[in-house]
Amino acid sequence: MTPLTILLVEDDDIDAMNLIRAIKKSQVEIGDIQVCKYAEDAILKLESWTPGCVFLDYQLPKTNGLELLKKVKRMSPKLPVIVLTSQGDERLAVEMMKAGATDYFPKSEVNAEKLSKSFHTISQMQEMEKGREQARTELAEKEEFINKIALLSPNIIYVIDIEKWTNIFHNKQIWKILGYSEEDIQTDTTNGLTQIINNQDQLTFRRHYHHMRNFVKDEDVVEKEFRLKHKDGSEVWIITREVPFKRGEEGLVQEVLGTAIDITSRKLAEKELIQAKKDAEAATRIKSDFLSTMSHEIRTPMNGIIGFTDLLLTSDFDAEDREYLKMIKYSADNLMVILNDVLDFSKIEAGKFGLENFEFDLKEKLDYLLKTFEIRAKEKSINLEFQFDDNVPHMLMGDAYRLNQILVNLVGNAIKFTEDGFVRIAVHLHEDYGSNVDIRIEVTDSGIGISEDKLNVIFESFSQAHTNDAKHHFGGTGLGLSITRTITELMKGSISAKSKLGEGATFTVILNFGKGGNSNGQENVKAPVNLSLKGYNILAAEDILANQVLLRQLLKRWGADFVICPNGADALDRLAQGDDYDLILMDIQMPVMDGITAMKKIQSDFPRYAKVPVIAFTADTFAQKTPEIASCNFTDFITKPFKAEVLIETISKHLFAKEDIY
């Protein structure tokens, strides 16, 4: 409890000392005690200070206590005042109490015990008054708050009598929404509600409130959409949320409390969204068709490049020619990785990008990488430097293609943004864990650098640190570093950049790889699996001449009997001749008749081939997910460009499985 402060108005010093002594002996914590001898002094004191209690002597010079009491009460009506007299006088006590005194004591009867009781009474009165004042304040605030909500809310708030169809309360927002002014408003008409309901929704309106009246429970909240009539004749859509507010004697809902909001703009937006969705779906189909066509057009020649390179690598060439072939294969393989990344960028962003795990020679891969950039570096008179620490293991287990893609982006950017000076690739052993290692690769250049405010955005899709202008034309889509970061994170690694504008840049990649076996550092090209298809008859439908030649060479090497047709129609003619085939290879996209049409014809017109495996060739990475292709139920898919070992493995898997069935 706060210490009680006291103003004592007493002209007799002895009486004042005795009273102060008694006050201090009371069982109440006492704070400041101020003493005034004259009424005028007391009034001045009260103008600047409000004590917790006033002791007032009835006999004062120039005035009496009753007049001073009235003045004090006018100044502070709720201030407790205890009147003191030299002799007890009941008539005077009654008069003082009527004037607002809290208590009345003859001075001879004042003691600590009586004062304690009086102080406790004052304290209780003050607490009660404080509670009443707080309650009055809170009530006023709540009333003001509720009025503001009701009158200033942008939402419609209302109570309606659904038995008499009249408004009981509303906050006038409905009239503003409907375009009516204060002069237009007529809330006392019995038909006011039905007049503003759109004609097409009148029946819905009636059914809704019949349901509210007869079937809705008190705790239920019912939502409904209606069309109203604007003053100008246009439609205004609202959505209402209503609860039962009052029930009649029979228990039926009589009054409904509701809120409503104007959803006209939302309804218009829904129409626009539906159209936008149709436009987006059409754009997606166009994009999908474009990617499918681009994939097919690029993958088809790549199939010949990679396939014939694999064949040549199995032949006997001198060391220099073999090195050239390996460079062609290396570049072609990495071009396919980049092509796949562009086509599947949405998968990269979604974190659904597949990773390989195979043994490779890190030093050799980086040597190939450097050779691919040497010409570009020489054209710009840039020193292309390479540092490979002695403690870095050569043979690693992981995805060398993804590593290469990361470095192609980083080294390519470094050369692109460097006009003179150097580009350095440094490879360090960051951490050795025994069975695996963290490799740290730093790509540093002396180029134009990156401002510090751009370092946070360069890894975002379609973001570039430097814009193109007449002086510096760098080009690019802004996807390279975004793909690089995503692949790095998928490989459980990290990438960071340090740079200052005009001072070059350093990109640091840390990746974890398993340790490979002991090797002399020479990575042998994997030859096709040496399986025999002798005794098997294979029908292939392929329209591209290069792919026909490649298939002919591979199938001949594996000892198979085969027929190669340029389109689906010729393949069907072969089947119609009655020859037996153990397996069919069917390209999806062909002139005259495509593979999908041919497959459907085989299923409907050649039932004896129902159990013969049909493997689809496709250059479209999305083909298997296409509903039309999926419905054909191809036995398997081989994506172009294919590797010889993948082709023989897939053929063998289904031929041997076919034998097991029989």
Phi, psi and omega in degrees: 000142179290135179305140183280125175262145190225138169251122181250118178255101188206126182270348180263118184296321182295314179298322180297317180296318180297320181292318180297321179298317180293320179300315183291337177277351181291164183271040179230139178288122185255136177259231183286137175239119178251141182241130174236137181271336186236154181297320180299319179296321181296318180297317178297319180297318182290341177289335181244355185210136178244107180281175177278340182199150177238128169260126189232120176282132182292323181267106180232150178299140174071346181204173174246166185297330181296316179296318179295322178300316180297320179295317179299318182292328176293323180286314181222089185302329185262005181285122179294133180231124177253125184264137179243139176227159179286326178226147181290136179213107185297321180299317179293321180298316180296318180297319181291321180293323177296327181283352175118008179293143180279326181204169184216124181229132162290142185299329182290340183260000181288124174213172186298324183294313179296320180296321179300315179297317180296319179296319178297320177298316178299317181298316179296320179296318180295318179296319179295318180293321178297319179295317178297319180294319178295319179296317178298319180296314180297320179296317179295320179295319180294318178298317179295320180296314180295319179297321178295316179301313185292316188272330183258351180298136176290345179275155175280130176235133186204158167232125181235148175267108184274000173273319181257356181056053179228156174278133174259320177207143168203156184264018174071357180296329182299324181287325176295317180296326182271002174085019180264146176269176179300324181291333182280340189288128174228098186267354185261007179276136182292336181260016184300320182292312184291336181290334183261356178277133177303139184305323182289342182253007182300315181294317177301320179300311182295314180298321180300313184280338169296318176296315179300318185290325191252335191234350186273134177275163184299327183272357182282142173244123186248127177254144179204144177255136178227157170255128178253168179261119172286158180302328181274003177095352181282168180273138173235119179269134173231155171240128183253149171232116190231151176225153174298135183250326181205141177247151177277185182298329181275000178090359178279147179294127180254318181240145182235131173262131183215159169233153180213151176230153179280118181245022181300315180296325178294319179297318178295320180295325178299318178298316180295322180294321178299316179293319179296323178297318177297318179295320180294320178296321178295319179295322178296319178296320178296316179298316180297317179297319180296313180297321179297315180295314180298318179300314182295316184293325181278318184292329182299307176292329178295328178300317178294317181299309183291317183297311181290330175296317176300318179296316181295327181290342176273355179268173185266101177243158175288169188301317183293314179296321178296324178294321178297317179297321179295324177294319177299313180298317181300312181295318180296317179299317182287328174298321179293323178298315180295318178301316179298321181295319179295316181292327185252031184299326178297326177291323178299313181297328180278358179073026181247040185262127183282149178237145176266165175216102180212165182279139178209160178266109184299314182299317181294318179299319181289328175298316177300318180301314181298319181297326180290337181257353184300318183296314179299320180294317180295323179299329180259007181058042178255135175281119178263107187255150182222127178234125181230106185298147183296331184274003178277123179294144180281311187271119182232162175246126179165202182256096181291329180295317180291321175301315180298319181296319177301312184288327176301317179295314185290314180291320178300317177295318182300316179291320182298322185261015177242122179270327176204163181111237187213161166229126186238131172251119182240130182245125183231153171276108183279318180202138178247118182256008181101280181273346178215166185221153168262122178258129177254121180243124180246129176248111185243142177222165178253032186278206189284347177075180182227133178292149186298330180287347178265346185297334182280346186244353186293340180268004179273154182298136176063021178256140178227142180284335183233130177273156180281137173216184184295329183277319182236106176252105186258332180068190178103159183265345186083013180264338190304307183289329176295314177297318181301313179297317182297315180296319179302314180293324177296330178274014178062032180246189179220154178222140179215164181223140173232133181192159169223146183300125179086000184237020179079184183212153174231122175254129183242125178242130176241120183231148179258132178228151170283157177277134179274180179283173177292130183212155177278006177091355180265116179269115181280139176290129183290121178282154177304146180303131187273071177251150181258133174251022182297134180095353180256141180250123187239134175253126180238135175244113184209129186266337183280127184301316181300319179291325176299314180297317180297313179298318180299316181295316183291312182295325176294319180296326182273000173082016182276153166273138186206159172227132179246125181248149183278351179197175183293326181296317178296324179297318177296322177299320179297317179296324182292339179288349173095000178292149179266134178235139181274340182198147180238131171257121188234115174289143182285310184259115179214153175287171179068297175214125181280173184291329180294312179298317180298320180296317179296323177294319179299317182292326183269325188255346183231070183300335181290348177260016183300328182257008178275127180297135175239112182259126183272133168266131176211143173263003181262116182291343181261003190302315186297336182270353179287125183306318183297319181286320180299326181290345180283343178057049172299145181296322182198170178232142171235122183272132176278149353286138183259155173267148183301320181293328177292318180297310182293324179295316180293315179300312182297319181303315184277330175293314181292324177295323178297320179295321180297325180296317180284000000 
